[in-house]
Amino acid sequence: MTVEVVVISAAVGLILGAFARIAMRAGAYGRPLDMVLGLGGGLVGAWIFQRLGVAPDAGWLIVVVVALAGAAYAIVNQRKIWPALG
């Protein structure tokens, strides 16, 4: 992965994590954990995309879409599998 892909994926993941608390109130542990989940999901999504070799020279728009999908997947599944207590 190039530095550009890592930076874009990290930024998209952090932004989606910050907005996840607004969009999905149920099951949240707070903005910091949502941001960490978004960051991790965005980076893992970009890494999987790159490993599959689907588009090694993808443009930044494709990287943003993949990072959004990875971050959203991580945040949604956290709420389904590991919901907040209380």
DSSP file (Angstrom, degrees, kcal/mol; ACC not computed):
  #  RESIDUE AA STRUCTURE BP1 BP2  ACC     N-H-->O    O-->H-N    N-H-->O    O-->H-N    TCO  KAPPA ALPHA  PHI   PSI    X-CA   Y-CA   Z-CA
    1    1 A M              0   0    0      0, 0.0     2,-0.1     0, 0.0    46,-0.0   0.000 360.0 360.0 360.0 140.3    0.0    0.0    0.0
    2    2 A T     >  -     0   0    0      1,-0.1     4,-2.0     4,-0.0     5,-0.2  -0.404 360.0-111.0 -81.6 164.3    1.2    3.4   -0.8
    3    3 A V  H  > S+     0   0    0      1,-0.2     4,-2.7     2,-0.2     5,-0.2   0.874 118.6  57.2 -62.0 -37.6    1.4    6.2    1.8
    4    4 A E  H  > S+     0   0    0      1,-0.2     4,-2.5     2,-0.2     5,-0.2   0.914 106.6  48.0 -61.3 -43.4   -1.4    8.0    0.0
    5    5 A V  H  > S+     0   0    0      2,-0.2     4,-2.6     1,-0.2     5,-0.2   0.904 112.5  49.1 -64.6 -42.1   -3.8    5.0    0.4
    6    6 A V  H  X S+     0   0    0     -4,-2.0     4,-2.5     2,-0.2     5,-0.2   0.929 113.1  46.4 -63.6 -45.6   -2.9    4.6    4.1
    7    7 A V  H  X S+     0   0    0     -4,-2.7     4,-2.5     2,-0.2    -2,-0.2   0.922 115.0  45.8 -65.2 -44.5   -3.5    8.3    4.8
    8    8 A I  H  X S+     0   0    0     -4,-2.5     4,-2.6    -5,-0.2     5,-0.2   0.933 114.8  47.8 -64.4 -45.0   -6.8    8.4    2.8
    9    9 A S  H  X S+     0   0    0     -4,-2.6     4,-2.3    -5,-0.2    -2,-0.2   0.903 113.4  47.7 -63.5 -41.1   -8.0    5.2    4.4
   10   10 A A  H  X S+     0   0    0     -4,-2.5     4,-2.5    -5,-0.2    -1,-0.2   0.923 113.2  47.8 -65.3 -44.5   -7.1    6.4    7.9
   11   11 A A  H  X S+     0   0    0     -4,-2.5     4,-2.4    -5,-0.2    -2,-0.2   0.922 113.4  47.1 -64.1 -44.3   -8.7    9.8    7.4
   12   12 A V  H  X S+     0   0    0     -4,-2.6     4,-2.7     1,-0.2     5,-0.2   0.919 112.7  50.1 -63.7 -43.5  -12.0    8.3    6.1
   13   13 A G  H  X S+     0   0    0     -4,-2.3     4,-2.3    -5,-0.2    26,-0.3   0.908 111.7  47.4 -61.9 -43.1  -12.1    5.7    8.9
   14   14 A L  H  X S+     0   0    0     -4,-2.5     4,-2.1    24,-0.2    -1,-0.2   0.909 113.4  48.0 -65.4 -41.8  -11.6    8.4   11.5
   15   15 A I  H  X S+     0   0    0     -4,-2.4     4,-2.0     2,-0.2    -2,-0.2   0.931 112.9  47.6 -65.9 -44.8  -14.2   10.6   10.0
   16   16 A L  H  X S+     0   0    0     -4,-2.7     4,-1.2     1,-0.2    -1,-0.2   0.891 111.1  52.2 -63.9 -37.9  -16.8    7.8    9.7
   17   17 A G  H  X S+     0   0    0     -4,-2.3     4,-0.7    -5,-0.2    18,-0.2   0.885 108.2  51.0 -63.5 -38.6  -16.1    6.7   13.3
   18   18 A A  H  < S+     0   0    0     -4,-2.1     3,-0.4     1,-0.2     4,-0.3   0.876 114.8  42.7 -66.9 -37.1  -16.7   10.3   14.5
   19   19 A F  H >X S+     0   0    0     -4,-2.0     4,-1.9     1,-0.2     3,-0.6   0.619  95.2  80.6 -83.7 -13.0  -20.0   10.5   12.7
   20   20 A A  H 3X S+     0   0    0     -4,-1.2     4,-3.1     1,-0.2    -1,-0.2   0.851  85.4  59.4 -63.6 -34.0  -21.1    6.9   13.7
   21   21 A R  H 3< S+     0   0    0     -4,-0.7    -1,-0.2    -3,-0.4    -2,-0.1   0.852 107.9  45.8 -63.8 -34.0  -22.2    8.1   17.1
   22   22 A I  H <4 S+     0   0    0     -3,-0.6     3,-0.3    -4,-0.3    -2,-0.2   0.921 119.7  38.7 -73.2 -44.9  -24.7   10.5   15.5
   23   23 A A  H  < S+     0   0    0     -4,-1.9     2,-0.5     1,-0.3    -2,-0.2   0.833 125.8  33.8 -77.4 -33.4  -26.0    8.0   13.0
   24   24 A M     <  +     0   0    0     -4,-3.1    -1,-0.3    -5,-0.2    -2,-0.1  -0.804  61.2 165.4-128.6  88.9  -26.1    4.9   15.2
   25   25 A R    >   +     0   0    0     -2,-0.5     3,-1.1    -3,-0.3     2,-0.1   0.869  51.9  87.6 -73.3 -36.9  -26.8    5.7   18.8
   26   26 A A  T 3  S+     0   0    0      1,-0.2    53,-0.0    57,-0.0     0, 0.0  -0.414  96.7   8.7 -72.0 135.0  -27.6    2.2   20.0
   27   27 A G  T 3  S+     0   0    0      1,-0.2    -1,-0.2    -2,-0.1     2,-0.2   0.615  87.7 147.1  80.8  14.2  -24.7    0.0   21.3
   28   28 A A    <   -     0   0    0     -3,-1.1    -1,-0.2     1,-0.1     3,-0.1  -0.568  38.8-165.0 -87.9 147.3  -22.0    2.7   21.3
   29   29 A Y        -     0   0    0      1,-0.4     2,-0.2    -2,-0.2    -1,-0.1   0.394  64.1 -75.2-102.9  -2.1  -19.1    2.9   23.7
   30   30 A G     >  -     0   0    0      1,-0.1     4,-2.1     2,-0.1    -1,-0.4  -0.486  50.6 -71.3 126.1 164.2  -18.3    6.4   22.8
   31   31 A R  H  > S+     0   0    0      1,-0.2     4,-2.5     2,-0.2     5,-0.2   0.877 122.0  56.9 -60.7 -42.3  -16.7    8.5   20.1
   32   32 A P  H  > S+     0   0    0      0, 0.0     4,-2.1     0, 0.0    -1,-0.2   0.928 110.8  43.2 -59.2 -43.8  -13.0    7.4   20.8
   33   33 A L  H  > S+     0   0    0      2,-0.2     4,-2.8     1,-0.2     5,-0.2   0.900 113.0  52.7 -68.5 -38.6  -13.9    3.7   20.3
   34   34 A D  H  X S+     0   0    0     -4,-2.1     4,-2.5     1,-0.2    -1,-0.2   0.899 110.2  48.9 -61.2 -39.2  -16.0    4.4   17.3
   35   35 A M  H  X S+     0   0    0     -4,-2.5     4,-2.6   -18,-0.2    -2,-0.2   0.889 111.1  49.2 -68.1 -38.8  -13.1    6.3   15.8
   36   36 A V  H  X S+     0   0    0     -4,-2.1     4,-2.8    -5,-0.2     5,-0.2   0.921 112.6  48.1 -65.3 -43.3  -10.7    3.5   16.5
   37   37 A L  H  X S+     0   0    0     -4,-2.8     4,-2.9     2,-0.2     5,-0.2   0.915 113.1  48.1 -62.4 -42.9  -13.1    1.0   14.9
   38   38 A G  H  X S+     0   0    0     -4,-2.5     4,-2.5    -5,-0.2   -24,-0.2   0.910 112.3  49.2 -63.4 -42.6  -13.5    3.2   11.9
   39   39 A L  H  X S+     0   0    0     -4,-2.6     4,-2.3   -26,-0.3     5,-0.2   0.950 114.9  43.9 -61.0 -50.5   -9.7    3.6   11.6
   40   40 A G  H  X S+     0   0    0     -4,-2.8     4,-2.8     1,-0.2     5,-0.2   0.919 114.7  49.1 -62.8 -44.4   -9.1   -0.1   11.8
   41   41 A G  H  X S+     0   0    0     -4,-2.9     4,-2.5    -5,-0.2    30,-0.2   0.892 111.2  49.8 -63.3 -40.4  -11.9   -0.9    9.5
   42   42 A G  H  X S+     0   0    0     -4,-2.5     4,-2.0    28,-0.3    -1,-0.2   0.918 114.4  43.9 -64.5 -43.4  -10.8    1.6    6.9
   43   43 A L  H  X S+     0   0    0     -4,-2.3     4,-2.3     2,-0.2    -2,-0.2   0.907 115.2  47.7 -69.7 -41.8   -7.2    0.3    7.0
   44   44 A V  H  X S+     0   0    0     -4,-2.8     4,-2.8    -5,-0.2     5,-0.2   0.910 111.0  52.3 -65.9 -41.1   -8.2   -3.3    6.9
   45   45 A G  H  X S+     0   0    0     -4,-2.5     4,-2.3    -5,-0.2    -2,-0.2   0.922 111.9  45.5 -59.4 -44.5  -10.6   -2.7    4.1
   46   46 A A  H  X S+     0   0    0     -4,-2.0     4,-2.3     2,-0.2    -1,-0.2   0.886 112.8  51.2 -66.2 -38.6   -7.9   -1.0    2.0
   47   47 A W  H  X S+     0   0    0     -4,-2.3     4,-2.5     2,-0.2    -2,-0.2   0.924 111.5  46.5 -65.2 -44.3   -5.4   -3.8    2.8
   48   48 A I  H  X S+     0   0    0     -4,-2.8     4,-2.3     2,-0.2    -2,-0.2   0.922 111.9  51.8 -63.0 -44.1   -7.8   -6.5    1.8
   49   49 A F  H  X>S+     0   0    0     -4,-2.3     5,-1.2    -5,-0.2     4,-0.6   0.908 113.1  44.6 -57.8 -43.9   -8.6   -4.6   -1.4
   50   50 A Q  H ><5S+     0   0    0     -4,-2.3     3,-0.7     1,-0.2    -1,-0.2   0.883 111.6  52.8 -69.6 -39.5   -4.9   -4.3   -2.2
   51   51 A R  H 3<5S+     0   0    0     -4,-2.5    -2,-0.2     1,-0.2    -1,-0.2   0.847 104.9  55.0 -65.9 -35.5   -4.2   -7.9   -1.4
   52   52 A L  H 3<5S-     0   0    0     -4,-2.3    -1,-0.2    -5,-0.2    -2,-0.2   0.686 102.7-136.5 -71.0 -17.1   -7.0   -9.2   -3.7
   53   53 A G  T <<5 +     0   0    0     -3,-0.7    -3,-0.2    -4,-0.6    -2,-0.1   0.755  54.8 144.9  68.7  23.9   -5.3   -7.2   -6.5
   54   54 A V  S   <S-     0   0    0     -5,-1.2    -4,-0.1     1,-0.3    -5,-0.1   0.937  83.2  -8.9 -61.0 -47.9   -8.7   -5.9   -7.7
   55   55 A A    >   +     0   0    0     -6,-0.4     3,-1.5     1,-0.1    -1,-0.3  -0.614  64.6 179.3-151.7  85.0   -7.2   -2.6   -8.7
   56   56 A P  T 3  S+     0   0    0      0, 0.0    -1,-0.1     0, 0.0    -2,-0.1   0.796  88.6  42.1 -62.1 -27.2   -3.7   -2.0   -7.6
   57   57 A D  T 3  S+     0   0    0      0, 0.0     0, 0.0     0, 0.0     0, 0.0  -0.192  84.8 157.4-110.8  41.3   -3.6    1.5   -9.2
   58   58 A A    <   -     0   0    0     -3,-1.5    -3,-0.0     1,-0.1     2,-0.0  -0.286  41.8-113.4 -65.8 149.5   -7.1    2.6   -8.1
   59   59 A G     >  -     0   0    0      1,-0.1     4,-1.7     4,-0.0     3,-0.3  -0.206  32.8 -97.1 -75.4 173.2   -7.8    6.2   -7.9
   60   60 A W  H  > S+     0   0    0      1,-0.2     4,-2.3     2,-0.2     5,-0.1   0.812 121.2  60.0 -66.2 -29.5   -8.5    8.1   -4.6
   61   61 A L  H  > S+     0   0    0      2,-0.2     4,-2.2     1,-0.2    -1,-0.2   0.908 105.9  47.4 -65.1 -40.9  -12.3    7.8   -5.1
   62   62 A I  H  > S+     0   0    0     -3,-0.3     4,-2.5     2,-0.2    -1,-0.2   0.897 110.8  52.3 -65.1 -40.5  -12.1    4.0   -5.1
   63   63 A V  H  X S+     0   0    0     -4,-1.7     4,-2.5     1,-0.2    -2,-0.2   0.901 109.0  50.3 -62.4 -41.2   -9.9    4.1   -2.0
   64   64 A V  H  X S+     0   0    0     -4,-2.3     4,-2.6     2,-0.2    -2,-0.2   0.919 111.0  48.4 -63.1 -44.4  -12.4    6.3   -0.2
   65   65 A V  H  X S+     0   0    0     -4,-2.2     4,-2.3     2,-0.2    -2,-0.2   0.916 113.1  47.2 -63.6 -43.3  -15.3    3.9   -1.1
   66   66 A V  H  X S+     0   0    0     -4,-2.5     4,-2.5     2,-0.2    -2,-0.2   0.909 112.9  48.9 -65.4 -42.1  -13.3    0.9    0.1
   67   67 A A  H  X S+     0   0    0     -4,-2.5     4,-2.6     2,-0.2     5,-0.2   0.895 110.8  51.0 -65.2 -39.8  -12.3    2.6    3.3
   68   68 A L  H  X S+     0   0    0     -4,-2.6     4,-2.7     2,-0.2     5,-0.2   0.925 111.3  47.9 -60.9 -44.8  -15.9    3.7    3.9
   69   69 A A  H  X S+     0   0    0     -4,-2.3     4,-2.3     2,-0.2    -2,-0.2   0.921 113.7  46.7 -63.9 -43.7  -17.1    0.1    3.4
   70   70 A G  H  X S+     0   0    0     -4,-2.5     4,-2.0     2,-0.2   -28,-0.3   0.908 114.8  46.0 -65.7 -42.2  -14.4   -1.3    5.7
   71   71 A A  H  X S+     0   0    0     -4,-2.6     4,-2.3   -30,-0.2     5,-0.2   0.918 113.7  48.5 -67.4 -43.7  -15.1    1.2    8.4
   72   72 A A  H  X S+     0   0    0     -4,-2.7     4,-2.7    -5,-0.2     5,-0.3   0.905 110.3  52.4 -63.4 -40.6  -18.8    0.9    8.2
   73   73 A Y  H  X S+     0   0    0     -4,-2.3     4,-2.2    -5,-0.2    -1,-0.2   0.920 110.7  47.2 -60.3 -45.2  -18.5   -2.9    8.4
   74   74 A A  H  X S+     0   0    0     -4,-2.0     4,-1.7     2,-0.2    -2,-0.2   0.919 115.3  44.6 -64.5 -44.3  -16.4   -2.8   11.5
   75   75 A I  H  X S+     0   0    0     -4,-2.3     4,-1.6     2,-0.2    -2,-0.2   0.921 114.5  47.4 -69.4 -44.4  -18.7   -0.3   13.3
   76   76 A V  H  X S+     0   0    0     -4,-2.7     4,-1.4     1,-0.2    -2,-0.2   0.926 113.2  48.2 -64.0 -44.4  -21.9   -2.1   12.4
   77   77 A N  H  X S+     0   0    0     -4,-2.2     4,-2.9    -5,-0.3     5,-0.5   0.830 105.6  58.4 -68.1 -30.9  -20.6   -5.5   13.4
   78   78 A Q  H  X S+     0   0    0     -4,-1.7     4,-2.0     1,-0.2    -1,-0.2   0.908 107.9  47.4 -61.4 -40.0  -19.3   -4.1   16.7
   79   79 A R  H  < S+     0   0    0     -4,-1.6    -1,-0.2     1,-0.2    -2,-0.2   0.802 116.3  43.6 -73.1 -28.3  -22.8   -3.1   17.6
   80   80 A K  H  < S+     0   0    0     -4,-1.4    -2,-0.2    -5,-0.1    -1,-0.2   0.895 125.6  29.9 -81.0 -42.3  -24.3   -6.4   16.6
   81   81 A I  H  < S+     0   0    0     -4,-2.9    -3,-0.2     1,-0.2    -2,-0.2   0.873 132.7  25.8 -86.2 -40.5  -21.7   -8.7   18.2
   82   82 A W  S  < S-     0   0    0     -4,-2.0    -1,-0.2    -5,-0.5    -2,-0.1  -0.597  79.2-177.0-129.3  67.5  -20.5   -6.7   21.2
   83   83 A P        -     0   0    0      0, 0.0   -55,-0.1     0, 0.0     2,-0.1  -0.245  34.3 -95.8 -70.2 157.1  -23.3   -4.3   22.2
   84   84 A A        -     0   0    0      1,-0.1     2,-0.3    -5,-0.1   -57,-0.1  -0.398  37.6-123.9 -69.0 145.9  -22.9   -1.8   25.0
   85   85 A L              0   0    0      1,-0.2    -1,-0.1    -2,-0.1    -3,-0.0  -0.659 360.0 360.0 -88.3 145.8  -24.1   -2.8   28.4
   86   86 A G              0   0    0     -2,-0.3    -1,-0.2     0, 0.0    -2,-0.0   0.439 360.0 360.0 109.3 360.0  -26.6   -0.7   30.2
